[in-house]
Amino acid sequence: MDYEPFDSLLETLRAADISTSASAMASTSGLLGDKKNIRKTFVRHVVQRVERDFPGRPFSDLAILELGAGAGFFALSYAEAFPHLPLKNLTQIDKYPQDDAGVITQHDVAELSQEDNAVSMRKFDVVLSIDVLSCLAFGRGLDPDDVEDVDEMRHLDKTLARMLESGGKYYDFMACAPY
């Protein structure tokens, strides 16, 4: 039996798939190339993921503590993605905040594991971080023989245990942008 016509058809279909994929990629390359859209897509993913764990509760109503807020990437991106749903209960902290508005409170996670400051006295539904664990893991190495690394994780554990409401959750997302 001769399979040449069938093979030829397969070649044509493969070529069509490749050209369709290429045109689909070309039509979305603007989306992938636009940092604002990448941020919005990332934030929508975060919101959807968290809302799955809190059925019936909108993300914007949850009490959220953001660790390692830096320059406010998450809050700014959230405002772009959800301009009509402000985050009423968001507290942002960072050891070295980089925002000019002074919205992000300067706190180290180690300070939050202690009971002597206003932020650590609160309870949160969600403790959120973006790239905090990956920064610890890759920046410091999380070496179990390194006292400083073990200490960082111990403080994070204590902080989460004290600051999460019953049924609360900690999320650490890793942000990656395609090149």
VMD Tcl script that builds the backbone (N, CA, C; Angstrom):
set m [mol new atoms 537]
animate dup $m
set s [atomselect $m all]
$s set {name element resname resid chain x y z} {
  {N N MET 1 A 0.840 -1.174 0.000}
  {CA C MET 1 A 0.000 0.000 0.000}
  {C C MET 1 A 0.891 1.245 0.000}
  {N N ASP 2 A 0.507 2.251 -0.748}
  {CA C ASP 2 A 1.302 3.459 -0.907}
  {C C ASP 2 A 0.826 4.532 0.076}
  {N N TYR 3 A 1.759 5.062 0.920}
  {CA C TYR 3 A 1.393 6.060 1.929}
  {C C TYR 3 A 1.821 7.474 1.545}
  {N N GLU 4 A 2.339 7.638 0.337}
  {CA C GLU 4 A 2.830 8.957 -0.070}
  {C C GLU 4 A 1.767 10.054 0.023}
  {N N PRO 5 A 0.521 9.851 -0.459}
  {CA C PRO 5 A -0.467 10.925 -0.337}
  {C C PRO 5 A -0.745 11.262 1.131}
  {N N PHE 6 A -0.790 10.229 1.962}
  {CA C PHE 6 A -1.028 10.451 3.388}
  {C C PHE 6 A 0.128 11.219 4.013}
  {N N ASP 7 A 1.368 10.818 3.689}
  {CA C ASP 7 A 2.555 11.508 4.199}
  {C C ASP 7 A 2.564 12.960 3.736}
  {N N SER 8 A 2.180 13.162 2.468}
  {CA C SER 8 A 2.138 14.510 1.928}
  {C C SER 8 A 1.100 15.354 2.676}
  {N N LEU 9 A -0.040 14.749 2.971}
  {CA C LEU 9 A -1.083 15.443 3.731}
  {C C LEU 9 A -0.577 15.804 5.124}
  {N N LEU 10 A 0.118 14.880 5.765}
  {CA C LEU 10 A 0.679 15.159 7.092}
  {C C LEU 10 A 1.658 16.325 7.047}
  {N N GLU 11 A 2.515 16.334 6.019}
  {CA C GLU 11 A 3.471 17.441 5.859}
  {C C GLU 11 A 2.738 18.773 5.732}
  {N N THR 12 A 1.666 18.783 4.937}
  {CA C THR 12 A 0.882 20.009 4.735}
  {C C THR 12 A 0.249 20.449 6.048}
  {N N LEU 13 A -0.305 19.487 6.799}
  {CA C LEU 13 A -0.939 19.814 8.080}
  {C C LEU 13 A 0.095 20.336 9.077}
  {N N ARG 14 A 1.268 19.713 9.126}
  {CA C ARG 14 A 2.325 20.179 10.018}
  {C C ARG 14 A 2.734 21.598 9.662}
  {N N ALA 15 A 2.894 21.863 8.373}
  {CA C ALA 15 A 3.260 23.208 7.925}
  {C C ALA 15 A 2.178 24.206 8.317}
  {N N ALA 16 A 0.909 23.800 8.180}
  {CA C ALA 16 A -0.196 24.683 8.557}
  {C C ALA 16 A -0.173 24.932 10.065}
  {N N ASP 17 A 0.086 23.884 10.861}
  {CA C ASP 17 A 0.178 24.040 12.317}
  {C C ASP 17 A 1.279 25.018 12.687}
  {N N ILE 18 A 2.440 24.852 12.031}
  {CA C ILE 18 A 3.572 25.727 12.337}
  {C C ILE 18 A 3.239 27.157 11.979}
  {N N SER 19 A 2.620 27.362 10.794}
  {CA C SER 19 A 2.316 28.729 10.402}
  {C C SER 19 A 1.216 29.305 11.284}
  {N N THR 20 A 0.233 28.472 11.692}
  {CA C THR 20 A -0.812 28.950 12.598}
  {C C THR 20 A -0.205 29.306 13.949}
  {N N SER 21 A 0.686 28.446 14.441}
  {CA C SER 21 A 1.347 28.726 15.718}
  {C C SER 21 A 2.163 29.996 15.638}
  {N N ALA 22 A 2.876 30.170 14.524}
  {CA C ALA 22 A 3.697 31.369 14.356}
  {C C ALA 22 A 2.831 32.614 14.314}
  {N N SER 23 A 1.679 32.542 13.595}
  {CA C SER 23 A 0.817 33.723 13.534}
  {C C SER 23 A 0.147 33.965 14.887}
  {N N ALA 24 A -0.200 32.897 15.594}
  {CA C ALA 24 A -0.783 33.069 16.924}
  {C C ALA 24 A 0.233 33.717 17.854}
  {N N MET 25 A 1.490 33.269 17.763}
  {CA C MET 25 A 2.531 33.871 18.604}
  {C C MET 25 A 2.757 35.322 18.219}
  {N N ALA 26 A 2.720 35.602 16.925}
  {CA C ALA 26 A 2.925 36.978 16.474}
  {C C ALA 26 A 1.812 37.877 16.975}
  {N N SER 27 A 0.570 37.342 17.014}
  {CA C SER 27 A -0.541 38.177 17.473}
  {C C SER 27 A -0.500 38.393 18.976}
  {N N THR 28 A 0.120 37.472 19.716}
  {CA C THR 28 A 0.218 37.653 21.165}
  {C C THR 28 A 1.551 38.232 21.585}
  {N N SER 29 A 2.489 38.392 20.636}
  {CA C SER 29 A 3.798 38.893 21.028}
  {C C SER 29 A 3.692 40.293 21.610}
  {N N GLY 30 A 2.691 41.068 21.157}
  {CA C GLY 30 A 2.465 42.376 21.762}
  {C C GLY 30 A 2.094 42.229 23.226}
  {N N LEU 31 A 1.279 41.217 23.534}
  {CA C LEU 31 A 0.887 40.969 24.921}
  {C C LEU 31 A 2.097 40.558 25.747}
  {N N LEU 32 A 2.907 39.666 25.213}
  {CA C LEU 32 A 4.067 39.203 25.961}
  {C C LEU 32 A 5.148 40.269 26.050}
  {N N GLY 33 A 5.197 41.155 25.064}
  {CA C GLY 33 A 6.219 42.178 25.058}
  {C C GLY 33 A 5.871 43.396 25.891}
  {N N ASP 34 A 4.625 43.530 26.280}
  {CA C ASP 34 A 4.171 44.688 27.035}
  {C C ASP 34 A 4.228 44.361 28.526}
  {N N LYS 35 A 5.119 44.998 29.239}
  {CA C LYS 35 A 5.302 44.683 30.657}
  {C C LYS 35 A 4.039 44.922 31.473}
  {N N LYS 36 A 3.258 45.919 31.098}
  {CA C LYS 36 A 2.026 46.203 31.822}
  {C C LYS 36 A 1.074 45.008 31.727}
  {N N ASN 37 A 0.942 44.412 30.534}
  {CA C ASN 37 A 0.065 43.256 30.372}
  {C C ASN 37 A 0.608 42.029 31.084}
  {N N ILE 38 A 1.907 41.863 31.109}
  {CA C ILE 38 A 2.490 40.743 31.856}
  {C C ILE 38 A 2.173 40.889 33.337}
  {N N ARG 39 A 2.337 42.087 33.869}
  {CA C ARG 39 A 2.025 42.332 35.289}
  {C C ARG 39 A 0.559 42.051 35.579}
  {N N LYS 40 A -0.316 42.533 34.707}
  {CA C LYS 40 A -1.749 42.330 34.909}
  {C C LYS 40 A -2.098 40.846 34.851}
  {N N THR 41 A -1.505 40.126 33.916}
  {CA C THR 41 A -1.746 38.688 33.811}
  {C C THR 41 A -1.263 37.975 35.068}
  {N N PHE 42 A -0.101 38.351 35.533}
  {CA C PHE 42 A 0.456 37.745 36.749}
  {C C PHE 42 A -0.455 38.009 37.956}
  {N N VAL 43 A -0.888 39.250 38.108}
  {CA C VAL 43 A -1.734 39.607 39.253}
  {C C VAL 43 A -3.083 38.895 39.169}
  {N N ARG 44 A -3.638 38.794 37.987}
  {CA C ARG 44 A -4.906 38.064 37.843}
  {C C ARG 44 A -4.729 36.611 38.277}
  {N N HIS 45 A -3.600 36.015 37.921}
  {CA C HIS 45 A -3.315 34.641 38.347}
  {C C HIS 45 A -3.250 34.553 39.871}
  {N N VAL 46 A -2.558 35.477 40.503}
  {CA C VAL 46 A -2.456 35.494 41.970}
  {C C VAL 46 A -3.849 35.591 42.587}
  {N N VAL 47 A -4.639 36.526 42.108}
  {CA C VAL 47 A -5.984 36.744 42.654}
  {C C VAL 47 A -6.843 35.495 42.482}
  {N N GLN 48 A -6.842 34.910 41.291}
  {CA C GLN 48 A -7.639 33.699 41.055}
  {C C GLN 48 A -7.195 32.558 41.942}
  {N N ARG 49 A -5.893 32.411 42.105}
  {CA C ARG 49 A -5.366 31.314 42.939}
  {C C ARG 49 A -5.802 31.487 44.382}
  {N N VAL 50 A -5.694 32.688 44.907}
  {CA C VAL 50 A -6.073 32.936 46.296}
  {C C VAL 50 A -7.585 32.783 46.475}
  {N N GLU 51 A -8.374 33.321 45.554}
  {CA C GLU 51 A -9.833 33.241 45.680}
  {C C GLU 51 A -10.341 31.801 45.663}
  {N N ARG 52 A -9.620 30.891 45.003}
  {CA C ARG 52 A -10.023 29.471 45.043}
  {C C ARG 52 A -9.984 28.927 46.463}
  {N N ASP 53 A -9.062 29.431 47.272}
  {CA C ASP 53 A -8.941 28.940 48.646}
  {C C ASP 53 A -9.871 29.663 49.621}
  {N N PHE 54 A -10.521 30.725 49.157}
  {CA C PHE 54 A -11.442 31.495 49.988}
  {C C PHE 54 A -12.762 31.670 49.235}
  {N N PRO 55 A -13.480 30.572 49.003}
  {CA C PRO 55 A -14.699 30.652 48.195}
  {C C PRO 55 A -15.713 31.635 48.805}
  {N N GLY 56 A -16.284 32.433 47.914}
  {CA C GLY 56 A -17.294 33.392 48.360}
  {C C GLY 56 A -16.729 34.672 48.939}
  {N N ARG 57 A -15.415 34.760 49.031}
  {CA C ARG 57 A -14.782 35.967 49.579}
  {C C ARG 57 A -13.935 36.617 48.498}
  {N N PRO 58 A -14.292 37.818 48.089}
  {CA C PRO 58 A -13.478 38.494 47.080}
  {C C PRO 58 A -12.082 38.814 47.612}
  {N N PHE 59 A -11.112 38.726 46.744}
  {CA C PHE 59 A -9.728 39.022 47.110}
  {C C PHE 59 A -9.619 40.403 47.747}
  {N N SER 60 A -10.354 41.357 47.196}
  {CA C SER 60 A -10.261 42.745 47.675}
  {C C SER 60 A -10.768 42.912 49.105}
  {N N ASP 61 A -11.503 41.944 49.632}
  {CA C ASP 61 A -11.996 42.022 51.008}
  {C C ASP 61 A -11.124 41.282 52.017}
  {N N LEU 62 A -10.160 40.514 51.540}
  {CA C LEU 62 A -9.298 39.748 52.447}
  {C C LEU 62 A -8.268 40.654 53.109}
  {N N ALA 63 A -7.928 40.330 54.351}
  {CA C ALA 63 A -6.834 41.032 55.040}
  {C C ALA 63 A -5.531 40.401 54.558}
  {N N ILE 64 A -4.703 41.211 53.883}
  {CA C ILE 64 A -3.499 40.688 53.224}
  {C C ILE 64 A -2.262 41.396 53.737}
  {N N LEU 65 A -1.263 40.612 54.083}
  {CA C LEU 65 A 0.055 41.131 54.432}
  {C C LEU 65 A 0.997 40.722 53.307}
  {N N GLU 66 A 1.622 41.713 52.678}
  {CA C GLU 66 A 2.597 41.407 51.637}
  {C C GLU 66 A 3.993 41.558 52.214}
  {N N LEU 67 A 4.750 40.476 52.198}
  {CA C LEU 67 A 6.135 40.487 52.646}
  {C C LEU 67 A 7.037 40.840 51.468}
  {N N GLY 68 A 8.068 41.612 51.713}
  {CA C GLY 68 A 9.023 41.936 50.659}
  {C C GLY 68 A 8.411 42.749 49.540}
  {N N ALA 69 A 7.639 43.763 49.891}
  {CA C ALA 69 A 6.888 44.547 48.903}
  {C C ALA 69 A 7.776 45.394 47.999}
  {N N GLY 70 A 9.007 45.655 48.406}
  {CA C GLY 70 A 9.948 46.401 47.560}
  {C C GLY 70 A 9.454 47.778 47.195}
  {N N ALA 71 A 9.176 47.973 45.915}
  {CA C ALA 71 A 8.693 49.260 45.413}
  {C C ALA 71 A 7.186 49.244 45.175}
  {N N GLY 72 A 6.509 48.192 45.625}
  {CA C GLY 72 A 5.056 48.132 45.496}
  {C C GLY 72 A 4.568 47.473 44.223}
  {N N PHE 73 A 5.379 46.604 43.629}
  {CA C PHE 73 A 5.031 45.929 42.376}
  {C C PHE 73 A 3.630 45.330 42.416}
  {N N PHE 74 A 3.338 44.539 43.444}
  {CA C PHE 74 A 2.048 43.841 43.476}
  {C C PHE 74 A 0.884 44.825 43.559}
  {N N ALA 75 A 0.941 45.767 44.483}
  {CA C ALA 75 A -0.167 46.707 44.661}
  {C C ALA 75 A -0.376 47.568 43.419}
  {N N LEU 76 A 0.702 48.011 42.812}
  {CA C LEU 76 A 0.586 48.822 41.598}
  {C C LEU 76 A 0.002 48.003 40.446}
  {N N SER 77 A 0.452 46.779 40.316}
  {CA C SER 77 A -0.054 45.905 39.255}
  {C C SER 77 A -1.514 45.535 39.505}
  {N N TYR 78 A -1.868 45.322 40.764}
  {CA C TYR 78 A -3.261 45.036 41.113}
  {C C TYR 78 A -4.149 46.218 40.725}
  {N N ALA 79 A -3.707 47.424 41.018}
  {CA C ALA 79 A -4.484 48.622 40.684}
  {C C ALA 79 A -4.681 48.750 39.174}
  {N N GLU 80 A -3.692 48.315 38.390}
  {CA C GLU 80 A -3.844 48.328 36.929}
  {C C GLU 80 A -4.859 47.282 36.468}
  {N N ALA 81 A -4.816 46.101 37.069}
  {CA C ALA 81 A -5.674 44.995 36.648}
  {C C ALA 81 A -7.102 45.136 37.177}
  {N N PHE 82 A -7.246 45.691 38.372}
  {CA C PHE 82 A -8.551 45.794 39.019}
  {C C PHE 82 A -8.782 47.224 39.540}
  {N N PRO 83 A -8.895 48.184 38.652}
  {CA C PRO 83 A -8.977 49.579 39.105}
  {C C PRO 83 A -10.214 49.892 39.944}
  {N N HIS 84 A -11.278 49.102 39.821}
  {CA C HIS 84 A -12.508 49.383 40.564}
  {C C HIS 84 A -12.654 48.532 41.819}
  {N N LEU 85 A -11.624 47.748 42.162}
  {CA C LEU 85 A -11.669 46.886 43.346}
  {C C LEU 85 A -10.450 47.173 44.223}
  {N N PRO 86 A -10.460 48.274 44.937}
  {CA C PRO 86 A -9.278 48.608 45.740}
  {C C PRO 86 A -9.031 47.583 46.854}
  {N N LEU 87 A -7.774 47.456 47.209}
  {CA C LEU 87 A -7.394 46.574 48.312}
  {C C LEU 87 A -7.485 47.378 49.607}
  {N N LYS 88 A -8.570 47.187 50.320}
  {CA C LYS 88 A -8.823 47.965 51.537}
  {C C LYS 88 A -7.982 47.484 52.717}
  {N N ASN 89 A -7.607 46.214 52.681}
  {CA C ASN 89 A -6.945 45.603 53.838}
  {C C ASN 89 A -5.557 45.079 53.500}
  {N N LEU 90 A -4.816 45.825 52.689}
  {CA C LEU 90 A -3.468 45.411 52.312}
  {C C LEU 90 A -2.449 46.145 53.170}
  {N N THR 91 A -1.573 45.374 53.788}
  {CA C THR 91 A -0.432 45.926 54.523}
  {C C THR 91 A 0.818 45.442 53.814}
  {N N GLN 92 A 1.672 46.379 53.435}
  {CA C GLN 92 A 2.893 46.031 52.715}
  {C C GLN 92 A 4.096 46.338 53.593}
  {N N ILE 93 A 5.017 45.369 53.652}
  {CA C ILE 93 A 6.242 45.580 54.421}
  {C C ILE 93 A 7.444 45.138 53.608}
  {N N ASP 94 A 8.583 45.698 53.950}
  {CA C ASP 94 A 9.842 45.306 53.332}
  {C C ASP 94 A 10.962 45.745 54.263}
  {N N LYS 95 A 12.020 44.973 54.311}
  {CA C LYS 95 A 13.172 45.342 55.125}
  {C C LYS 95 A 13.797 46.638 54.613}
  {N N TYR 96 A 13.818 46.791 53.291}
  {CA C TYR 96 A 14.355 47.998 52.652}
  {C C TYR 96 A 13.352 48.490 51.611}
  {N N PRO 97 A 12.256 49.150 52.042}
  {CA C PRO 97 A 11.241 49.587 51.076}
  {C C PRO 97 A 11.826 50.557 50.056}
  {N N GLN 98 A 11.297 50.481 48.849}
  {CA C GLN 98 A 11.807 51.313 47.761}
  {C C GLN 98 A 10.724 52.202 47.164}
  {N N ASP 99 A 9.637 52.424 47.901}
  {CA C ASP 99 A 8.583 53.281 47.365}
  {C C ASP 99 A 8.792 54.719 47.820}
  {N N ASP 100 A 8.459 55.641 46.956}
  {CA C ASP 100 A 8.626 57.060 47.274}
  {C C ASP 100 A 7.457 57.605 48.085}
  {N N ALA 101 A 6.317 56.926 48.032}
  {CA C ALA 101 A 5.117 57.423 48.699}
  {C C ALA 101 A 5.079 57.087 50.191}
  {N N GLY 102 A 5.947 56.218 50.642}
  {CA C GLY 102 A 5.950 55.840 52.061}
  {C C GLY 102 A 4.795 54.930 52.448}
  {N N VAL 103 A 4.223 54.229 51.471}
  {CA C VAL 103 A 3.106 53.317 51.724}
  {C C VAL 103 A 3.608 52.014 52.346}
  {N N ILE 104 A 4.799 51.604 51.970}
  {CA C ILE 104 A 5.352 50.331 52.425}
  {C C ILE 104 A 6.088 50.566 53.737}
  {N N THR 105 A 5.679 49.827 54.757}
  {CA C THR 105 A 6.264 49.960 56.080}
  {C C THR 105 A 7.584 49.204 56.145}
  {N N GLN 106 A 8.567 49.807 56.775}
  {CA C GLN 106 A 9.859 49.141 56.920}
  {C C GLN 106 A 9.797 48.179 58.097}
  {N N HIS 107 A 9.850 46.903 57.774}
  {CA C HIS 107 A 9.885 45.837 58.777}
  {C C HIS 107 A 10.654 44.677 58.196}
  {N N ASP 108 A 11.386 44.020 59.035}
  {CA C ASP 108 A 12.033 42.771 58.669}
  {C C ASP 108 A 11.139 41.651 59.192}
  {N N VAL 109 A 11.125 40.514 58.511}
  {CA C VAL 109 A 10.333 39.373 58.973}
  {C C VAL 109 A 10.723 39.001 60.397}
  {N N ALA 110 A 12.002 39.133 60.728}
  {CA C ALA 110 A 12.458 38.813 62.085}
  {C C ALA 110 A 11.743 39.682 63.115}
  {N N GLU 111 A 11.489 40.947 62.771}
  {CA C GLU 111 A 10.774 41.838 63.695}
  {C C GLU 111 A 9.323 41.411 63.863}
  {N N LEU 112 A 8.735 40.874 62.818}
  {CA C LEU 112 A 7.335 40.471 62.885}
  {C C LEU 112 A 7.123 39.233 63.737}
  {N N SER 113 A 8.153 38.450 63.948}
  {CA C SER 113 A 7.999 37.264 64.788}
  {C C SER 113 A 7.958 37.639 66.263}
  {N N GLN 114 A 8.230 38.904 66.554}
  {CA C GLN 114 A 8.128 39.415 67.923}
  {C C GLN 114 A 6.787 40.114 68.082}
  {N N GLU 115 A 6.325 40.258 69.308}
  {CA C GLU 115 A 4.991 40.797 69.540}
  {C C GLU 115 A 4.964 42.288 69.831}
  {N N ASP 116 A 6.041 42.989 69.638}
  {CA C ASP 116 A 6.096 44.363 70.125}
  {C C ASP 116 A 5.923 45.436 69.054}
  {N N ASN 117 A 5.220 45.134 67.961}
  {CA C ASN 117 A 4.962 46.189 66.984}
  {C C ASN 117 A 3.541 46.060 66.439}
  {N N ALA 118 A 3.025 47.152 65.916}
  {CA C ALA 118 A 1.622 47.226 65.503}
  {C C ALA 118 A 1.279 46.226 64.402}
  {N N VAL 119 A 2.166 46.018 63.451}
  {CA C VAL 119 A 1.866 45.091 62.355}
  {C C VAL 119 A 1.775 43.668 62.878}
  {N N SER 120 A 2.691 43.269 63.738}
  {CA C SER 120 A 2.709 41.881 64.204}
  {C C SER 120 A 1.554 41.551 65.146}
  {N N MET 121 A 0.862 42.551 65.632}
  {CA C MET 121 A -0.285 42.306 66.516}
  {C C MET 121 A -1.547 41.980 65.713}
  {N N ARG 122 A -1.518 42.212 64.408}
  {CA C ARG 122 A -2.682 41.968 63.565}
  {C C ARG 122 A -2.705 40.530 63.064}
  {N N LYS 123 A -3.882 40.116 62.620}
  {CA C LYS 123 A -4.056 38.802 61.997}
  {C C LYS 123 A -4.481 39.022 60.546}
  {N N PHE 124 A -4.008 38.151 59.665}
  {CA C PHE 124 A -4.273 38.287 58.246}
  {C C PHE 124 A -4.849 36.993 57.686}
  {N N ASP 125 A -5.742 37.145 56.704}
  {CA C ASP 125 A -6.255 35.977 55.988}
  {C C ASP 125 A -5.180 35.409 55.076}
  {N N VAL 126 A -4.410 36.313 54.482}
  {CA C VAL 126 A -3.404 35.931 53.492}
  {C C VAL 126 A -2.092 36.634 53.806}
  {N N VAL 127 A -1.023 35.869 53.815}
  {CA C VAL 127 A 0.314 36.453 53.797}
  {C C VAL 127 A 0.848 36.104 52.422}
  {N N LEU 128 A 1.235 37.141 51.693}
  {CA C LEU 128 A 1.599 37.012 50.297}
  {C C LEU 128 A 3.022 37.509 50.104}
  {N N SER 129 A 3.757 36.792 49.293}
  {CA C SER 129 A 5.077 37.287 48.906}
  {C C SER 129 A 5.326 36.894 47.456}
  {N N ILE 130 A 6.111 37.706 46.815}
  {CA C ILE 130 A 6.481 37.427 45.431}
  {C C ILE 130 A 7.999 37.339 45.388}
  {N N ASP 131 A 8.473 36.153 45.082}
  {CA C ASP 131 A 9.905 35.869 44.975}
  {C C ASP 131 A 10.669 35.951 46.296}
  {N N VAL 132 A 9.985 35.952 47.419}
  {CA C VAL 132 A 10.703 36.016 48.694}
  {C C VAL 132 A 11.420 34.698 48.968}
  {N N LEU 133 A 10.711 33.589 48.848}
  {CA C LEU 133 A 11.367 32.307 49.120}
  {C C LEU 133 A 12.448 32.004 48.091}
  {N N SER 134 A 12.196 32.365 46.835}
  {CA C SER 134 A 13.231 32.113 45.827}
  {C C SER 134 A 14.453 32.982 46.082}
  {N N CYS 135 A 14.240 34.205 46.564}
  {CA C CYS 135 A 15.386 35.057 46.908}
  {C C CYS 135 A 16.158 34.467 48.078}
  {N N LEU 136 A 15.438 33.953 49.060}
  {CA C LEU 136 A 16.113 33.298 50.179}
  {C C LEU 136 A 16.864 32.065 49.690}
  {N N ALA 137 A 16.183 31.279 48.862}
  {CA C ALA 137 A 16.783 30.031 48.408}
  {C C ALA 137 A 18.003 30.264 47.521}
  {N N PHE 138 A 17.904 31.227 46.579}
  {CA C PHE 138 A 19.007 31.423 45.650}
  {C C PHE 138 A 20.001 32.460 46.149}
  {N N GLY 139 A 19.509 33.450 46.887}
  {CA C GLY 139 A 20.390 34.511 47.364}
  {C C GLY 139 A 21.238 34.066 48.534}
  {N N ARG 140 A 20.604 33.414 49.462}
  {CA C ARG 140 A 21.318 32.989 50.662}
  {C C ARG 140 A 21.651 31.508 50.638}
  {N N GLY 141 A 20.956 30.779 49.794}
  {CA C GLY 141 A 21.264 29.370 49.659}
  {C C GLY 141 A 20.477 28.454 50.569}
  {N N LEU 142 A 19.817 28.977 51.582}
  {CA C LEU 142 A 19.099 28.164 52.556}
  {C C LEU 142 A 19.893 26.931 52.964}
  {N N ASP 143 A 21.106 27.185 53.349}
  {CA C ASP 143 A 22.011 26.141 53.791}
  {C C ASP 143 A 21.646 25.756 55.226}
  {N N PRO 144 A 21.260 24.496 55.476}
  {CA C PRO 144 A 20.869 24.089 56.830}
  {C C PRO 144 A 22.020 24.189 57.835}
  {N N ASP 145 A 23.251 24.299 57.338}
  {CA C ASP 145 A 24.390 24.436 58.241}
  {C C ASP 145 A 24.745 25.901 58.496}
  {N N ASP 146 A 24.073 26.819 57.784}
  {CA C ASP 146 A 24.324 28.251 57.941}
  {C C ASP 146 A 23.295 28.807 58.918}
  {N N VAL 147 A 23.764 29.273 60.063}
  {CA C VAL 147 A 22.890 29.755 61.130}
  {C C VAL 147 A 21.984 30.879 60.638}
  {N N GLU 148 A 22.515 31.777 59.808}
  {CA C GLU 148 A 21.716 32.899 59.315}
  {C C GLU 148 A 20.562 32.419 58.430}
  {N N ASP 149 A 20.805 31.431 57.579}
  {CA C ASP 149 A 19.752 30.899 56.717}
  {C C ASP 149 A 18.663 30.220 57.542}
  {N N VAL 150 A 19.056 29.397 58.476}
  {CA C VAL 150 A 18.101 28.697 59.334}
  {C C VAL 150 A 17.304 29.710 60.136}
  {N N ASP 151 A 17.962 30.755 60.609}
  {CA C ASP 151 A 17.308 31.803 61.373}
  {C C ASP 151 A 16.235 32.510 60.548}
  {N N GLU 152 A 16.513 32.810 59.277}
  {CA C GLU 152 A 15.538 33.465 58.392}
  {C C GLU 152 A 14.268 32.621 58.286}
  {N N MET 153 A 14.422 31.344 58.052}
  {CA C MET 153 A 13.259 30.471 57.912}
  {C C MET 153 A 12.520 30.310 59.234}
  {N N ARG 154 A 13.236 30.253 60.319}
  {CA C ARG 154 A 12.606 30.151 61.635}
  {C C ARG 154 A 11.746 31.385 61.898}
  {N N HIS 155 A 12.270 32.562 61.555}
  {CA C HIS 155 A 11.489 33.796 61.741}
  {C C HIS 155 A 10.244 33.795 60.859}
  {N N LEU 156 A 10.382 33.328 59.624}
  {CA C LEU 156 A 9.226 33.266 58.730}
  {C C LEU 156 A 8.182 32.308 59.296}
  {N N ASP 157 A 8.595 31.142 59.767}
  {CA C ASP 157 A 7.664 30.183 60.369}
  {C C ASP 157 A 6.932 30.795 61.564}
  {N N LYS 158 A 7.669 31.442 62.447}
  {CA C LYS 158 A 7.054 32.064 63.627}
  {C C LYS 158 A 6.082 33.162 63.231}
  {N N THR 159 A 6.490 33.960 62.257}
  {CA C THR 159 A 5.647 35.059 61.791}
  {C C THR 159 A 4.337 34.519 61.231}
  {N N LEU 160 A 4.426 33.520 60.373}
  {CA C LEU 160 A 3.215 32.968 59.768}
  {C C LEU 160 A 2.309 32.351 60.823}
  {N N ALA 161 A 2.871 31.634 61.763}
  {CA C ALA 161 A 2.074 31.002 62.810}
  {C C ALA 161 A 1.332 32.037 63.655}
  {N N ARG 162 A 1.948 33.165 63.897}
  {CA C ARG 162 A 1.333 34.193 64.743}
  {C C ARG 162 A 0.359 35.092 63.990}
  {N N MET 163 A 0.623 35.334 62.726}
  {CA C MET 163 A -0.104 36.382 62.023}
  {C C MET 163 A -1.232 35.899 61.123}
  {N N LEU 164 A -1.291 34.608 60.845}
  {CA C LEU 164 A -2.373 34.108 60.001}
  {C C LEU 164 A -3.608 33.804 60.832}
  {N N GLU 165 A -4.751 34.266 60.334}
  {CA C GLU 165 A -6.028 33.896 60.930}
  {C C GLU 165 A -6.189 32.385 60.848}
  {N N SER 166 A -7.065 31.841 61.651}
  {CA C SER 166 A -7.394 30.430 61.517}
  {C C SER 166 A -7.930 30.214 60.103}
  {N N GLY 167 A -7.374 29.280 59.375}
  {CA C GLY 167 A -7.770 29.047 57.990}
  {C C GLY 167 A -7.037 29.946 57.003}
  {N N GLY 168 A -6.157 30.819 57.509}
  {CA C GLY 168 A -5.389 31.698 56.634}
  {C C GLY 168 A -4.313 30.930 55.899}
  {N N LYS 169 A -3.785 31.538 54.853}
  {CA C LYS 169 A -2.797 30.842 54.025}
  {C C LYS 169 A -1.652 31.769 53.632}
  {N N TYR 170 A -0.496 31.156 53.445}
  {CA C TYR 170 A 0.684 31.863 52.957}
  {C C TYR 170 A 0.926 31.445 51.505}
  {N N TYR 171 A 1.175 32.444 50.656}
  {CA C TYR 171 A 1.464 32.203 49.247}
  {C C TYR 171 A 2.764 32.903 48.895}
  {N N ASP 172 A 3.645 32.184 48.230}
  {CA C ASP 172 A 4.830 32.803 47.656}
  {C C ASP 172 A 4.803 32.484 46.170}
  {N N PHE 173 A 4.686 33.509 45.372}
  {CA C PHE 173 A 4.666 33.342 43.925}
  {C C PHE 173 A 6.022 33.722 43.371}
  {N N MET 174 A 6.402 33.046 42.313}
  {CA C MET 174 A 7.645 33.374 41.627}
  {C C MET 174 A 7.278 34.009 40.298}
  {N N ALA 175 A 7.716 35.227 40.087}
  {CA C ALA 175 A 7.394 35.939 38.856}
  {C C ALA 175 A 8.481 35.678 37.817}
  {N N CYS 176 A 8.056 35.241 36.656}
  {CA C CYS 176 A 8.974 34.991 35.551}
  {C C CYS 176 A 8.402 35.645 34.309}
  {N N ALA 177 A 9.218 36.354 33.587}
  {CA C ALA 177 A 8.780 36.988 32.342}
  {C C ALA 177 A 9.464 36.315 31.176}
  {N N PRO 178 A 8.698 35.987 30.132}
  {CA C PRO 178 A 9.322 35.352 28.961}
  {C C PRO 178 A 10.186 36.348 28.212}
  {N N TYR 179 A 11.218 35.858 27.599}
  {CA C TYR 179 A 12.103 36.713 26.807}
  {C C TYR 179 A 11.911 36.446 25.357}
}
mol reanalyze $m
mol bondsrecalc $m
mol representation Tube
mol addrep $m
